[in-house]
Amino acid sequence: MATLTIRLPDAHRDRLAAMAAQRGMSMNKLMEELSVRALAEHDTEMRFRMRAARGDTGRGLKLLAELDRRHAQARARDP
């Protein structure tokens, strides 16, 4: 396992710490969860873009837009 040091504005760090506390987890666990989500989103987007490039671009991009819409709805429910 690797160690990563990042620089954030104090206000962002404080909000992340509050989020971790609200979820009953450590900052380390929260950052791990957030990074897993970001990587999953990226991988999904890349798969859809590759499919769009191989086939019906309209259909592939329509699916990607639907994924973005659903993601925005999920974010609105779980801030």
Buried (B, 14 or more C-beta within 10 A) or exposed (E): EEEEEEEEEEEEEEEBEEBBEEEEBEEEEBBEEEEEEEEEEEEEBEEBBEBBEEEEEEEBBEBBEEBEEEBEEEEEEEE
